[in-house]
Amino acid sequence: MAADGLVLRRPCPADAALVHRGTHDPLVREFLQAVVPHRDTAAAERWLAEVPPLLWRTGRAAYFTVEAAAAPDAPPGTGEPVGWAELVNIDPAAARAEVAVWLLPEHRRLRTAKAALRLVCRFGFERLGLERIDAYAAADNMPSQLMGAAIGFRRAGYRPGAFRSSRTHRLHDAVHATLVPEDLC
Ligand SMILES: CC(C)(COP(=O)(O)OP(=O)(O)OC[C@H]1O[C@@H](n2cnc3c(N)ncnc32)[C@H](O)[C@@H]1OP(=O)(O)O)[C@@H](O)C(=O)NCCC(=O)NCCS
């Protein structure tokens, strides 16, 4: 899927440098749960070859590389990988999933994250038939909350100690927000 100068595509082993950097980034490790920092790009390459395809096949999660499009009609895989988006805990019976996005530091604060989040949610609604997408942002992660609110997520609750930082292992309180297709903007 493509829009706003971004392409959302399936990850491939050539994304190892992106994944290696992302999993070592302090904010990614602080605000996402269970981020394992790959030892080197070869380890990231092996993980990319095995894990995302398996999760796609079993329908448990849909992982994406976020790419800055090389040109408006350029094919996927020709742009620059700038970040990652994922739909996890996909529950086909309830037509729900959870979403998370991260960007490499030099691509933050450019409104790219909003566009990436919009794309991955569109994928969930249009291609997976989801009826609801949830996001759990740490209470002290204001960029993440603003990014969600900007595309239509509504606050649905507050979860004390909801998840553990991958970096410090301390518990974060989380703001639960939810998106339904008619609110996506
Ligand atoms: C969360 C993240 C993806 C947001 O990316 P981003 O590129 O900064 O987001 P955007 O440029 O689309 O901006 C989203 C909003 O947050 C605001 N914002 C971004 N960084 C900010 C900061 N450090 N302090 C305050 N506001 C900030 C922007 O101004 C914008 O709000 P606005 O439209 O009202 O101006 C990025 O910070 C990131 O990768 N963080 C690490 C991983 C993470 O926390 N992921 C989310 C876990 S669910």
The ligand as a Tripos MOL2 file, in Angstrom:
@<TRIPOS>MOLECULE
LIG
   48    50     1     0     0
SMALL
NO_CHARGES

@<TRIPOS>ATOM
      1 C1          6.1710    7.7870   18.1260 C.3       1 LIG1
      2 C2          6.8660    8.1780   16.8200 C.3       1 LIG1
      3 C3          6.6200    7.1000   15.7730 C.3       1 LIG1
      4 C4          6.2240    9.5050   16.3830 C.3       1 LIG1
      5 O1          6.9420    9.9310   15.2610 O.3       1 LIG1
      6 P1          6.9930   11.4340   14.7780 P.3       1 LIG1
      7 O2          7.6120   11.4240   13.4370 O.co2     1 LIG1
      8 O3          7.5970   12.2720   15.8040 O.co2     1 LIG1
      9 O4          5.4650   11.7920   14.6370 O.3       1 LIG1
     10 P2          4.8390   12.9150   13.7630 P.3       1 LIG1
     11 O5          5.8730   13.8150   13.1370 O.co2     1 LIG1
     12 O6          3.8150   12.3050   12.8410 O.co2     1 LIG1
     13 O7          4.1670   13.7850   14.9010 O.3       1 LIG1
     14 C5          3.1500   13.3250   15.7050 C.3       1 LIG1
     15 C6          2.8260   14.4540   16.6860 C.3       1 LIG1
     16 O8          3.6970   14.3710   17.8050 O.3       1 LIG1
     17 C7          4.3640   15.6270   18.0120 C.3       1 LIG1
     18 N1          5.7100   15.3180   18.4840 N.ar      1 LIG1
     19 C8          6.6120   14.5320   17.8650 C.ar      1 LIG1
     20 N2          7.7270   14.4250   18.6210 N.ar      1 LIG1
     21 C9          7.4940   15.1600   19.7480 C.ar      1 LIG1
     22 C10         8.2310   15.4390   20.9300 C.ar      1 LIG1
     23 N3          9.4560   14.9130   21.1070 N.pl3     1 LIG1
     24 N4          7.6730   16.2170   21.8850 N.ar      1 LIG1
     25 C11         6.4210   16.7140   21.7180 C.ar      1 LIG1
     26 N5          5.6570   16.4900   20.6210 N.ar      1 LIG1
     27 C12         6.1960   15.7330   19.6610 C.ar      1 LIG1
     28 C13         4.3490   16.2740   16.6520 C.3       1 LIG1
     29 O9          4.4790   17.6810   16.7490 O.3       1 LIG1
     30 C14         2.9960   15.8450   16.1320 C.3       1 LIG1
     31 O10         1.9490   16.6110   16.7080 O.3       1 LIG1
     32 P3          1.2380   17.7920   15.8950 P.3       1 LIG1
     33 O11         0.7340   17.1940   14.6100 O.co2     1 LIG1
     34 O12         0.1550   18.2110   16.8060 O.co2     1 LIG1
     35 O13         2.2860   18.7950   15.6460 O.co2     1 LIG1
     36 C15         8.3820    8.3890   17.0030 C.3       1 LIG1
     37 O14         8.5870    9.3510   17.9670 O.3       1 LIG1
     38 C16         9.1200    7.1070   17.3790 C.2       1 LIG1
     39 O15         9.5370    6.3390   16.5280 O.2       1 LIG1
     40 N6          9.2940    6.8980   18.7250 N.am      1 LIG1
     41 C17         9.9370    5.7050   19.2490 C.3       1 LIG1
     42 C18         9.0350    4.4730   19.1680 C.3       1 LIG1
     43 C19         7.6590    4.7170   19.7390 C.2       1 LIG1
     44 O16         7.4840    5.3170   20.7840 O.2       1 LIG1
     45 N7          6.6470    4.2020   19.0270 N.am      1 LIG1
     46 C20         5.2780    4.2370   19.4530 C.3       1 LIG1
     47 C21         4.9880    3.0440   20.3060 C.3       1 LIG1
     48 S1          3.2610    2.6300   20.2160 S.3       1 LIG1
@<TRIPOS>BOND
     1     1     2 1
     2     2     3 1
     3     2     4 1
     4     2    36 1
     5     4     5 1
     6     5     6 1
     7     6     7 2
     8     6     8 1
     9     6     9 1
    10     9    10 1
    11    10    11 2
    12    10    12 1
    13    10    13 1
    14    13    14 1
    15    14    15 1
    16    15    16 1
    17    15    30 1
    18    16    17 1
    19    17    18 1
    20    17    28 1
    21    18    19 ar
    22    18    27 ar
    23    19    20 ar
    24    20    21 ar
    25    21    22 ar
    26    21    27 ar
    27    22    23 1
    28    22    24 ar
    29    24    25 ar
    30    25    26 ar
    31    26    27 ar
    32    28    29 1
    33    28    30 1
    34    30    31 1
    35    31    32 1
    36    32    33 2
    37    32    34 1
    38    32    35 1
    39    36    37 1
    40    36    38 1
    41    38    39 2
    42    38    40 1
    43    40    41 1
    44    41    42 1
    45    42    43 1
    46    43    44 2
    47    43    45 1
    48    45    46 1
    49    46    47 1
    50    47    48 1
@<TRIPOS>SUBSTRUCTURE
     1 LIG1         1 GROUP 0 **** ****
